[in-house]
């Protein structure tokens, strides 16, 4: 049977459509299998930094979201360079540190700016392998209101069976780790990371959300885009925790600047912090 001209044209259209679908699925599959580790230590570009400056209309809609409250403590004021100090101790291989850096960076950028941030993935052999994140190892933070001190203890790729040493906490930092990071139900040995100390007024030990369910198999672009979808798991987990971190920072730095600490949703969270 011979095909008419119209039938031939219709057949060509169908073949092209099928080809486009196959191509689309192939691209999607390739995207899902991207080697995220190829981005390790690549400088974070300006567009990504800008994506992490989440506007107040998004943050206020999320509120605390799925964020978790911090442990309140009452130690001697921790300062550095005459400003309240936030101390972070973590490691590049650690998937829980990978999770916590996202809200930490978003919160800190409300009070200052980073230079030297780099992309990083967690260990390929740990829980939630190759979790997309960032590293503070070569970063510098500048703020008029607070000081941020970071210690990335170990790298993310074993060398001769061990993760290489990057940075080491000093004696006073180790003392804080030992004092506030003791054995708990979720950390039976104590000394778990990440450890974040907010001027000895509050501490955060471990991740406040599950890196596997929130970040696994996503790229940095996808995660940052999902931050703006306030009903997404990424937004509720990351922005919610960033808001809690922000309220805690306002609590320790005399509520400055007002452009941040004067926001009603931050004031509401801070009032619950006490």
TIDRENMI-107662 format. One line per field, with one value per residue (C-alpha): x, y, z; residue number from 1. Coordinates in nm, 2 decimals, padded with zeros to 4 digits. Layout:
% residues N
x	X/...
y	Y/...
z	Z/...
num	NUM/...
% end
This chain:
% residues 274
x	00.00/00.14/00.12/-00.03/00.17/-00.02/00.04/00.41/00.42/00.23/00.47/00.77/00.62/00.56/00.92/01.06/00.84/00.96/01.32/01.27/01.12/01.41/01.66/01.48/01.48/01.85/01.93/01.73/01.90/02.24/02.15/02.06/02.39/02.62/02.94/02.89/03.24/03.39/03.28/03.49/03.69/03.55/03.48/03.12/03.01/02.84/02.50/02.49/02.59/02.30/02.06/02.15/02.05/01.69/01.45/01.23/00.91/01.02/01.18/00.88/00.65/00.86/00.91/01.06/00.94/01.09/01.38/01.49/01.55/01.91/02.03/02.04/02.35/02.48/02.85/03.09/03.05/03.25/03.40/03.65/03.79/03.55/03.24/03.02/03.18/03.01/03.24/03.19/03.38/03.31/03.47/03.44/03.36/03.08/02.72/02.57/02.81/02.72/02.35/02.41/02.63/02.34/02.13/02.44/02.56/02.22/02.19/02.55/02.51/02.23/02.50/02.80/02.96/03.18/03.47/03.65/03.36/03.40/03.17/03.22/03.06/03.06/03.23/03.15/03.14/02.96/02.58/02.42/02.72/02.84/02.59/02.63/02.74/03.02/03.34/03.47/03.83/03.95/03.67/03.68/03.38/03.35/03.08/03.04/02.83/02.97/03.28/03.26/03.54/03.54/03.75/03.72/03.91/03.93/03.90/03.64/03.86/04.07/04.45/04.60/04.28/04.24/04.08/04.36/04.39/04.29/04.26/04.28/04.09/04.31/04.30/04.02/03.81/03.86/03.76/03.43/03.38/03.44/03.22/02.91/02.94/02.91/02.74/02.37/02.11/02.20/02.57/02.67/03.04/03.02/03.24/03.00/03.01/02.90/02.94/02.83/02.86/02.67/02.88/02.84/02.46/02.34/02.49/02.39/02.53/02.47/02.24/01.89/01.76/01.84/02.08/01.97/01.60/01.66/01.98/02.07/02.08/02.02/02.25/02.34/02.12/01.82/01.85/01.89/01.59/01.38/01.46/01.22/00.94/00.82/00.62/00.93/01.12/01.44/01.28/01.11/01.43/01.70/01.52/01.34/01.68/01.84/01.57/01.63/02.01/01.93/01.72/01.99/02.25/02.02/01.99/02.37/02.46/02.22/01.96/02.17/02.12/01.76/01.71/01.75/01.66/01.37/01.18/00.86/00.92/01.27/01.14/00.88/01.13/01.38/01.11/01.08/01.46/01.45
y	00.00/00.34/00.63/00.95/01.28/01.37/01.03/01.06/01.40/01.28/00.98/01.22/01.43/01.13/01.01/01.36/01.37/01.03/01.14/01.45/01.25/01.00/01.29/01.46/01.14/01.09/01.44/01.39/01.06/01.22/01.50/01.26/01.08/01.39/01.34/01.61/01.54/01.71/02.04/01.98/02.29/02.49/02.85/02.92/03.17/03.50/03.38/03.10/03.34/03.56/03.26/03.21/03.56/03.45/03.75/03.82/03.74/03.38/03.35/03.49/03.25/02.95/03.08/02.80/02.54/02.21/02.37/02.24/02.46/02.50/02.39/02.70/02.73/03.00/03.01/03.31/03.53/03.41/03.69/03.73/04.06/04.24/04.08/03.78/03.47/03.19/02.88/02.60/02.27/02.02/01.82/01.80/01.42/01.46/01.44/01.61/01.90/01.91/01.96/02.22/02.44/02.53/02.71/02.84/03.02/03.16/03.30/03.43/03.62/03.83/03.98/03.99/03.83/03.54/03.53/03.21/02.97/02.66/02.38/02.05/01.70/01.47/01.14/00.89/00.60/00.76/00.80/01.00/00.98/01.28/01.52/01.86/02.13/02.39/02.41/02.68/02.56/02.85/03.09/03.43/03.59/03.96/04.13/04.45/04.26/03.91/03.70/03.36/03.11/02.79/02.47/02.21/01.93/01.67/01.64/01.43/01.18/00.92/00.91/00.58/00.49/00.81/01.15/01.41/01.67/02.02/02.23/02.17/02.34/02.52/02.44/02.68/02.55/02.19/02.29/02.43/02.11/01.90/02.11/02.14/01.84/01.55/01.22/01.23/00.99/01.07/01.10/00.83/00.91/01.29/01.51/01.47/01.72/01.96/02.16/02.52/02.75/03.08/03.29/03.03/03.11/02.83/02.53/02.31/01.96/01.74/01.81/01.95/01.76/01.44/01.51/01.19/01.29/01.66/01.68/01.35/01.32/01.69/01.95/02.28/02.46/02.24/02.28/02.66/02.68/02.47/02.72/02.96/02.70/02.75/02.42/02.21/02.00/02.19/02.52/02.41/02.24/02.48/02.82/02.72/02.64/02.95/03.16/02.99/03.05/03.42/03.47/03.32/03.56/03.85/03.73/03.75/04.06/04.31/04.28/04.44/04.52/04.62/04.54/04.18/04.16/04.40/04.16/04.04/03.68/03.69/03.88/03.61/03.33/03.52/03.57/03.19/03.16/03.38
z	00.00/-00.10/00.15/00.04/00.07/00.38/00.54/00.47/00.62/00.93/00.97/00.96/01.23/01.45/01.40/01.48/01.79/01.91/01.85/02.06/02.34/02.34/02.33/02.62/02.83/02.75/02.86/03.18/03.25/03.19/03.43/03.70/03.67/03.66/03.85/04.12/04.26/03.95/04.11/04.42/04.51/04.21/04.32/04.37/04.10/04.16/04.03/04.29/04.57/04.46/04.46/04.83/04.92/04.98/04.98/05.29/05.11/05.06/05.41/05.59/05.41/05.52/05.88/06.09/05.84/05.93/06.12/06.46/06.77/06.90/07.23/07.46/07.68/07.92/07.88/07.90/07.60/07.30/07.10/06.82/06.70/06.94/06.79/06.89/06.75/06.57/06.57/06.32/06.34/06.06/05.78/05.41/05.41/05.66/05.50/05.80/05.77/05.41/05.50/05.77/05.56/05.33/05.60/05.77/05.46/05.39/05.75/05.76/05.43/05.59/05.82/05.59/05.29/05.19/04.95/04.85/04.89/04.69/04.59/04.77/04.80/05.10/05.10/04.82/05.08/05.37/05.44/05.16/04.94/04.73/04.90/04.72/04.95/05.00/05.19/05.43/05.40/05.18/05.25/05.42/05.59/05.65/05.87/06.08/06.33/06.40/06.35/06.19/06.26/06.06/06.10/05.83/05.99/05.71/05.34/05.15/04.96/05.15/05.09/05.19/05.38/05.57/05.51/05.48/05.76/05.64/05.95/06.33/06.61/06.86/07.24/07.32/07.03/07.14/07.49/07.36/07.16/07.47/07.69/07.47/07.24/07.49/07.45/07.35/07.23/06.87/06.93/07.18/07.18/07.19/06.97/06.67/06.38/06.26/06.58/06.57/06.87/06.87/07.11/07.39/07.40/07.18/07.01/06.71/06.70/06.40/06.11/06.17/05.86/05.67/05.39/05.20/05.18/05.11/04.91/04.76/04.38/04.33/04.18/04.34/04.08/04.15/04.53/04.50/04.27/04.50/04.79/04.62/04.61/04.97/04.96/04.87/05.11/05.04/05.12/05.44/05.57/05.46/05.48/05.80/05.96/05.82/05.98/06.31/06.28/06.18/06.49/06.71/06.56/06.62/06.98/07.03/06.83/06.99/06.71/06.44/06.16/06.19/05.82/05.92/06.29/06.26/06.02/06.19/06.11/06.26/06.57/06.62/06.60/06.83/07.09/07.12/07.15/07.45
num	1/2/3/4/5/6/7/8/9/10/11/12/13/14/15/16/17/18/19/20/21/22/23/24/25/26/27/28/29/30/31/32/33/34/35/36/37/38/39/40/41/42/43/44/45/46/47/48/49/50/51/52/53/54/55/56/57/58/59/60/61/62/63/64/65/66/67/68/69/70/71/72/73/74/75/76/77/78/79/80/81/82/83/84/85/86/87/88/89/90/91/92/93/94/95/96/97/98/99/100/101/102/103/104/105/106/107/108/109/110/111/112/113/114/115/116/117/118/119/120/121/122/123/124/125/126/127/128/129/130/131/132/133/134/135/136/137/138/139/140/141/142/143/144/145/146/147/148/149/150/151/152/153/154/155/156/157/158/159/160/161/162/163/164/165/166/167/168/169/170/171/172/173/174/175/176/177/178/179/180/181/182/183/184/185/186/187/188/189/190/191/192/193/194/195/196/197/198/199/200/201/202/203/204/205/206/207/208/209/210/211/212/213/214/215/216/217/218/219/220/221/222/223/224/225/226/227/228/229/230/231/232/233/234/235/236/237/238/239/240/241/242/243/244/245/246/247/248/249/250/251/252/253/254/255/256/257/258/259/260/261/262/263/264/265/266/267/268/269/270/271/272/273/274
% end
